[in-house]
Amino acid sequence: MTLSEVRRLNAIKIMKENALDELSFALCLGQDEAQFEALLAEGSSKKISDSLARIMEQTFSKPSRWLDSGATGDTGAGPSFDLFG
């Protein structure tokens, strides 16, 4: 699995953990909804940048590089903090 696919799946996981729709998720991150939908679309050529990945982690209290976990067989073990839970 590629890094961009892992980031996309982990971003969707954050969205589901916090019961957010795409508009709410985009607004939490200060992103345009249409551009953000393209980032989350399966098979999209758009990729979550390193800077946006770090903003997602910080916004939703995830450990550093959490969004990248799973790309190299990393299990992502470590604390997980639910912002709204």
LOKOL-743530 format. One line per field, with one value per residue: residue in three letters; x, y, z of N, C-alpha, C in turn. Coordinates in steps of 0.05 Angstrom, whole numbers, plus 32768, in hexadecimal, padded with zeros to 4 digits. Example, Ala and Ser with C-alpha at 12.3 -4.5 7.8 and 13.67 -1.06 7.14 Angstrom:
2
type: ALA,SER
nc1: 8108,8101
nc2: 7F8E,7FD3
nc3: 809C,808E
cac1: 80F6,8111
cac2: 7FA6,7FEB
cac3: 809C,808F
cc1: 8108,8102
cc2: 7FBE,8001
cc3: 809C,809D
This chain:
85
type: MET,THR,LEU,SER,GLU,VAL,ARG,ARG,LEU,ASN,ALA,ILE,LYS,ILE,MET,LYS,GLU,ASN,ALA,LEU,ASP,GLU,LEU,SER,PHE,ALA,LEU,CYS,LEU,GLY,GLN,ASP,GLU,ALA,GLN,PHE,GLU,ALA,LEU,LEU,ALA,GLU,GLY,SER,SER,LYS,LYS,ILE,SER,ASP,SER,LEU,ALA,ARG,ILE,MET,GLU,GLN,THR,PHE,SER,LYS,PRO,SER,ARG,TRP,LEU,ASP,SER,GLY,ALA,THR,GLY,ASP,THR,GLY,ALA,GLY,PRO,SER,PHE,ASP,LEU,PHE,GLY
nc1: 8011,800B,8029,8007,7FD5,7FD0,7FD0,7FA0,7F7A,7F82,7F74,7F3E,7F30,7F39,7F11,7EE3,7EE8,7EDE,7EAC,7EA1,7E8B,7EA0,7EA1,7EA2,7ED2,7EF7,7EEF,7F01,7F37,7F43,7F3E,7F2A,7EEB,7EE0,7F13,7F26,7F04,7F16,7F48,7F3B,7F21,7F1C,7F50,7F5F,7F8A,7F9D,7FC3,7FCD,7FF3,8033,8033,7FFC,7FEE,8009,7FEE,7FBB,7FC6,7FD6,7FA8,7F81,7F97,7FBC,7FF5,8037,8044,801C,7FF4,8010,8017,8018,8028,805B,8056,8050,802E,8016,8014,8009,7FF5,7FB2,7F8B,7F4C,7F2E,7EF9,7EE3
nc2: 7FE9,802C,806A,8096,807E,8066,8094,80AB,8084,8084,80B9,80B7,8095,80B5,80DB,80BB,80A9,80D7,80E4,8104,8126,812F,8167,817F,8169,817F,81B6,81B7,81B2,81DE,81DD,81DD,81C4,81A8,819D,817E,8152,813B,812A,8100,80DC,809B,8080,80B1,80E2,810A,8119,8114,8144,8149,8173,817C,814A,814B,8176,815F,8136,8155,8174,814E,8135,810A,80DE,80F3,80E7,80C1,80BF,80A8,8075,802F,802F,8018,7FE7,7FF4,7FF1,801A,801E,803A,8074,808A,80C1,80D9,8110,8123,8100
nc3: 8000,7FF0,800A,8002,7FFE,8030,8051,803F,804F,8087,8092,8086,80AF,80DC,80D2,80D8,810D,8129,811A,80ED,80B2,806E,8063,8097,80AA,8086,8092,80C8,80BF,80A2,806B,8025,8012,7FE1,7FCC,7FF5,7FF4,7FC5,7FD6,7FF7,7FD7,7FBC,7F94,7F81,7F63,7F81,7FBB,8002,801F,8040,8065,806E,8082,80B4,80CC,80D1,80F6,8122,812B,8138,8164,815D,8160,8149,8105,8101,80D9,80B0,80BF,80B4,8080,8079,8090,80C4,8100,8119,814F,818E,81B4,81AA,81A0,81A9,8191,8198,81BC
cac1: 8000,801B,8026,7FEF,7FBD,7FCF,7FC7,7F84,7F6A,7F84,7F64,7F22,7F2D,7F35,7EF6,7ECE,7EEC,7ED3,7E91,7EA0,7E87,7EB7,7EA0,7EAB,7EEE,7F05,7EEE,7F13,7F53,7F46,7F41,7F13,7EDD,7EE3,7F2E,7F29,7EF6,7F28,7F5D,7F30,7F15,7F2C,7F5C,7F65,7FA6,7FA4,7FCF,7FCF,800E,8040,802A,7FE0,7FEE,8012,7FD8,7FA6,7FCF,7FD5,7F8C,7F72,7FA7,7FC9,8012,8046,8046,8006,7FE6,8020,801A,800D,8035,8072,8051,804E,8014,800B,8010,800E,7FDC,7F9F,7F7B,7F34,7F29,7EDE,7ED8
cac2: 8000,8045,807E,80A7,806E,8063,80AD,80AE,8072,808E,80D2,80AF,8089,80CC,80E6,80A9,80A9,80F0,80E6,811C,8123,813B,8184,8185,8162,8194,81CF,81B3,81B4,81F7,81D5,81E0,81AA,819A,8193,8169,813A,812F,811C,80E8,80CA,8083,8081,80CD,80E9,811D,810C,8123,814D,8145,8188,8177,8133,8154,8186,814C,8129,8168,817C,8138,812A,80F0,80E0,80FA,80D3,80AE,80BD,8098,8059,801B,8030,8006,7FD1,7FFF,7FEC,8033,801B,8052,8080,8097,80D4,80E1,812C,8129,80EA
cac3: 8000,7FEE,801F,7FFD,8004,804D,805C,8038,8060,80A2,8093,8088,80C9,80EE,80CD,80E4,812A,8133,810F,80DD,8096,8060,8066,80B2,80AB,8077,80A2,80DF,80B5,8093,804E,8013,8012,7FC8,7FCA,8009,7FEA,7FB1,7FE4,8004,7FC4,7FB5,7F7A,7F7A,7F5E,7F96,7FD2,801A,8021,805A,8078,8075,8094,80CE,80D6,80D9,810E,8138,8130,8144,817A,8156,8162,8131,80EF,8103,80C0,809E,80CA,80A3,8066,8078,80A2,80DE,810B,8124,816C,819E,81BE,8198,81AF,819B,8197,81A0,81CC
cc1: 8012,8016,800D,7FD6,7FBA,7FC6,7FAA,7F72,7F6B,7F75,7F47,7F1C,7F29,7F19,7EE0,7ED0,7EDE,7EB8,7E8E,7E9A,7E9E,7EB8,7EAB,7EC8,7EFF,7F06,7F00,7F30,7F58,7F4A,7F27,7F06,7EE2,7EFE,7F32,7F1B,7F07,7F3F,7F54,7F24,7F27,7F36,7F62,7F83,7FB0,7FAE,7FCF,7FED,8019,8035,800D,7FDE,7FF5,7FFC,7FC1,7FAD,7FCD,7FB8,7F7C,7F82,7FB2,7FE7,801F,8049,8030,7FF8,7FF5,8021,800B,801A,804C,806E,804F,8031,8006,8006,8018,7FF3,7FCB,7F8D,7F63,7F2C,7F0E,7ED2,7EDD
cc2: 8019,8058,808E,8098,806B,807D,80B2,809D,807B,80A8,80CB,80A3,80A0,80D8,80D5,80A9,80C1,80F7,8100,8115,8132,815A,818C,817F,8177,81AE,81CE,81B8,81CD,81F2,81DA,81C4,819B,818E,817C,8150,812C,8120,8101,80D4,80B3,8086,809D,80D1,80FE,810E,811F,812A,8148,815A,8184,815F,813B,8165,8174,813F,813C,8170,8167,8128,810E,80F4,80E7,80E2,80BD,80A9,80AB,807B,8046,801A,801D,7FEF,7FDA,7FFB,8005,8031,8034,805F,808C,80A8,80DD,80FD,8131,8114,80ED
cc3: 8000,8005,801B,8004,8022,805A,8057,804B,807D,80A6,8096,80A4,80DE,80EB,80DA,8102,8137,8128,80FF,80C0,8088,8063,8082,80B5,809D,8086,80BA,80D7,80A5,8075,803F,8010,7FF8,7FC5,7FDE,8001,7FD6,7FBF,7FF0,7FF1,7FBD,7F98,7F70,7F75,7F73,7FAE,7FEA,801E,803D,806E,8080,8087,80B0,80DB,80E0,80F4,8126,813F,813F,8159,8175,8159,8147,811E,80F1,80E8,80AC,80A8,80B9,8088,8063,808B,80BF,80E8,8116,8142,817A,81A6,81A7,81A8,819F,81A3,81A3,81B3,81E8
